[in-house]
Amino acid sequence: MGIASLVAGLLSPVPAAQAADGRGGDFTAHGVKIRAVPRLNGHVRGHGNPGDGFTWNGGQSFADPVTCPNGEVKDHWTYVINNRTKVEGYVSDCFIRED
C-alpha cells in the first residue's frame, strides 16, 4: 500500500458503526445518490438503482431533511454498501427499503 492510499484511507469519512450485520434491502428509485456524508450537499460517491441491492453498514445519522416522493419529510440517513457497484456511503431513508 502506497503512502497516497494510506493517507486517502485515513482522511475518508468513517461511519459510526462499520460492522455489517447481514441486513440489507434495495434502492426504491433510479439514480439514488450515495453520499460521503449525510448532507444534501455532500460529495456523491456513486448511485444506486432498483435491483442493485444494498448491505446495511450502520452509521445511521439524523441529518438534512429530505422530501420523499410521497411528500413525507425524513431526516434519517443510512450508511449502505451498494451490492452491485460496492460503492458505500449515506443514503436518505426516502430512497431505500429494508428486506
Secondary structure, DSSP 8 states (H G I E B T S, - for coil): --HHHHHHHHHS---S-----S-EEEESSTTEEEESSSSTTS-EEEEE-TTT-EEE-S--EEEEEEE-TTS-EEEEEEEEEETTT--EEEEEGGGEEE-
